[in-house]
Amino acid sequence: MSTRELSKYQAANGVSIAGTDVSHALRDATDVLNDLQPKHLERNYTRKVWCIGHSPSTNTANPRSLPWLPNYNAAGGAAAVEPPTDFDNPYRYKGDWNDDIDPVNSATEKLWAMEWAVILSRPSVLRRVVVSALVDSAYVNTFRYGVAGPSNHGNDQPVYDLTCIVQADDIYAQGKRELSLVPAIRRSFKLDGHMLSKYAPAPGTDTGLPAYPTGSAEGLMFDMANHDGSDLLDTPLPAGTRLRFIVQVPQYLNPASSSWGATPWMHNLWGITIWMDEQNA
Amino acid sequence: MPKLTPVPLSRGTKLAVDQLSSNLVPARNLLQGPTTDKANYGQKYGRFDVAIPIPSISAKLMEWEHGRLAIPIPLLPLQDEWEASLVPSSSTPCPRLRAISISLNQRAEGYGIADYSSTEEGKMTATNMDRYDTTFELVTKPLSMTTSGIARYARNIKSLWKTVLPGVDLLSNPDATPVVFKDLQETLNPYSGHWLLVSCPGLFTVVPTETTCAIPSLMVVLTFDRVLVSRDQDMQNCPLITGLQATPLTLTLPSSNALVTETHVQGNLGVLDAVVAERLDAGWQEYGEIPPTEQTTLDSSYSVVAIPLWAGWEDVRQQDVATAGMPYSAGPGFLTPTADRRLAVLPDGFVIHHCLLWRSQAGFPCPLTGGYATGMGQVVSPTMQMLIGLNLVQGWNTDNTRYQPAAYLPLNGASLSDNTVDLLGQIDNYVPYMDGSLHYIPLVYAAVDPSANGFYPTGKPIYVGRGTRKTSARSTIGSTPAGPALGAPLTQGQETHVEARWLIQDPAAGLDGGPADSAVLGYAGGVLYIVGKMPLVSGDK
C-alpha cells in the first residue's frame, strides 16, 4: 500500500513511463490539493473558552448561598426532614470528598459545593481548567487554619482543604457515579503554593481600567493541568457527555477552624475558565 | 488563488514536458505558500459557543408577572468583515445556530432545590413539580441602535427557537436533564439582536406551606458554526516577528525535448507529497510563534468568550437596602464604589476584535415597598456611573504584575445609555418593562483609525498571549479609547490572562440615592463578551 498522500502512483527506476499513468497521478495530486480535508491540516480543531463565575454577596447579616449547596453525606444527616419525606437526606451530594470533614457529620459541619454542568453536543477534547479564588478587603481569606483547626493541622498553617473535581458522566448512565470518568481532580494540596502571584503586586502596578477599589487582583489561581498549562489535559469525550465542574469548600464545626469561617463560599470571588477543543467539520 | 486546474493528457498524445509542468508547478506554488485559498478546502466551518452561566434563578424573579431573564447573544462580524451600513453584504459571514444545550445543578438527584426564601436554602425538596415548566426561547429583532437614536425595545421580535421543558423532567427526573437540542440549522443575521429568554413562572408561589424552588447553576450553551477566517497581522500588541515565510520547493522538470523519466514524475510528486504528509500549517501558536512556513490561510475561527460579572440574588443591589451586600461600599451613604471582577485565561494568539456588555435590568419586588412603580433596574441619579473594562494582565505565577487596558466604557448619568447597541423590553419605549441592554465597549485607541470598525469608534484588534524573548516585542497599543498616543504595551508581551472589571459608583448621591423600588443592577448582573479570532489548534495539543 502506498504511503503517499497525493497519489498512489509509484514508478520504479528505469521503468517505462506510460502517459496514462502520469496523467492519473497528476490528476490525483490536483484532486487532493483542491479538496483539502482536516487530516491534511495540522490545525483542524477549534478551541472554545467557557468562563464561569460567582461573586458572592457580602451581606453577612443575611447570607445567600446559591449556587453553593450545603452537603451532608450521612443518610440521616438532616435533623429535620420536611414533608414530603420521600428521601432520607435532602442534602445528599454524590462524589464529594474532604479529608477533614467527617462524612457522618452534624448540621453545622459540612461541605459546600458549587457545581456547573455542561452537556456536549459533539465529541470534544477537554484541554484546560483554571480555577481562581480572589481575595481582597471585601473577600477575606488567608487560606490558613485557625486555632480550632483539624487535629492534624496547626494554627496558622496553610490549608489543604479545597477540592476541585471535573467529572464526565457516562453517556448511557449519567446518574451512575461509579461509571463516571474523572478527567481532573485537585484535592489535598497546599493552597498557598498556588497563589496568583508569589508576591503582592507592587504599589502602582494596577494600571487597569477602571481603577479597582483594592488594586491588583490577588488570591488563588491554579491550573488543573500543569501550573502554566504547558501540559494540557487531554481527555477526549463523546457527544452526549455531561461534564460537571465542582468546587468544594469546607465548613468546620467551629468557624475558628480555618479562614473559610462559617460561610466559606463568601470569602472569595470565584472564577473557572475551561478550554474545550472540537474538530472542525 | 483559485483551485488548481488539472491538465489531462489526451489519449494518444505524446508525453511532453508541458504536461508535467502545467500540473506540477501550480501545485508547487500552492504548497510553498502561503497561498492556499478557501477554494482548496473540503471543509471551511468551525464551531463556536456562547456559554452563559447563570448562578441561580430565584423565585423572586418570577413573582412579577413579567418576570423573565433575557440574555443577549452577540454575533456581530469581525472588524475586517464590517459593513458600515450594518447590513450584511454578499460576503458577510453569517453564523448558523447548530445546537443548544441546557444544564442545571440539582445535586444530580431528581428533586428541586429550595430557594433562599426557605429556611434551608439549597436542600432537595419534593414540591409539586408540575408548576416548574420552564421556557427557553431564542428570539431575534432589529438592533435598537439606529442612525436616529435608540428605540425599538420590543418591536419586530421573531422567535427562532423555543422549547418548554416540563417541570417534572427539568427538576425531578435526573435522566431528563441536561438536555441538548442538536441538528439545528438556522442562519442568523450578524447585525440583528439575538436574545435568549428564560422564564419559569411557577418558581414563585404564594402558598406559604409549599417550598419555593430555585434553578441554581443554570448553564445554557448555544453552539454555532461559521466560516473559518485568516489570522490578523495588523494589530495592537502584535508580536513583531517576520511572518508568512515561503519555503522554496524545488522541482526537477525535464528540459525541452528531454526524455521524461520516473524522477520527473515520482520524484516531483514526492517533493510535494512530503509537504502534505507533514500536514499544512499556519496561524498563531503558543508564545506568539508562527510556523516557519504557512501554507494555509484559514487558520482561525470566530470566537465568543462570555465572562459573567456579578451574580446571585443580591446582585440586584437594591438601593433601599442598607445591607445590600455591595462589596467595598457600605451604608449609610454608599458613597464609595462597589465593584466586581473576573479572571479568564485566553489561549495564546487570541485576537480581540470587539467587547460588549450585557447589563441586566430584570428586577423583582423591592423588599421595602414590594412594588415596581418607578423603573425596576433603572438608575435615575444623574451622577450614577458604571465603568466597565477589560484588561490584559501579566502576573500569574510571576512577581511582576502588570495591567494593560484593552477595552473601556463609562456609562454615565441617569440613563446609562452610552454606546447602546440593543435593548429588549416587554413594552416598546416603556422603561419599567425593560429586560436589559447591550453596550459596545470600545477597544483602546488614540486617533480614530479608519481601519478599525465597530458599532461605535473603537481601536484596532488586540493580540493576547504570552511571549518568548523572540515574540515579546510587540507593536504599540492605546491606553484608553480616544486616549493619548499609542505606546509600548505595559504587559511587556507576556499576557498570562485577562481581567474584566465592572465598577459602580455615585459619589454625589450615593448608591442608595435613587428612588424607592429602583435597583443598581438587574437580576444576574451581566456579562462581558469578548468577540475575536481564535487560532485553530492541533488535535494533540
Interface residues (C-beta under 8 A of the other chain):
Chain A: T3 R4 E5 L6 S7 Y9 Q10 A11 A12 N13 G14 V15 I17 G19 T20 V22 S23 A25 L26 R27 A29 T30 D31 V32 L33 N34 D35 L36 Q37 P38 K39 H40 L41 E42 R43 N44 Y45 T46 R47 K48 V49 W50 C51 I52 G53 H54 S55 P56 S57 T58 N59 A61 N62 R64 S65 L66 P67 W68 L69 P70 A78 E82 P84 D86 F87 P90 Y91 R92 Y93 K94 G95 M114 E115 W116 A117 V118 I119 L120 S121 R122 V125 R128 V130 S132 L134 S137 A138 Y139 Q174 G175 R177 L196 S197 K198 Y199 P201 A202 T205 D206 T207 G208 L209 P210 A211 Y212 P213 T214 S216 A217 M221 H227 D228 G229 L232 D234 G240 R242 R244 L269 G271 T273 W275 M276 D277 E278 Q279 N280 A281
Chain B: K3 L4 T5 P6 V7 P8 L9 T13 K14 L15 Q19 L20 N23 L24 A27 L30 L31 T36 A39 N40 Y41 G42 Q43 Y45 G46 R47 F48 D49 A51 P53 P55 S56 S58 R98 A99 S101 I102 S103 L104 N105 R107 A108 E109 Y111 I113 D115 Y116 E120 E121 G122 K123 M124 T125 A126 P174 D175 P178 V179 V180 K182 T211 A214 P216 S217 M219 V221 T223 D225 L228 V260 T261 E262 V265 Q266 L269 G270 L272 D273 V276 A277 E278 R279 L280 D281 A282 G283 P291 T296 D299 S301 S303 V305 A306 I307 P308 L309 W310 A311 G312 W313 E314 D315 T323 A324 G325 M326 P327 Y328 T336 P337 T338 A339 D340 R341 R342 L343 A344 V345 L346 P347 L387 I388 G389 N391 V393 G395 W396 N397 T398 D399 T401 R402 Y403 Q404 P405 Y408 P410 T480 L490 H497 E499 R501 L503 G525 M534 P535 L536 V537 S538 G539 D540 K541
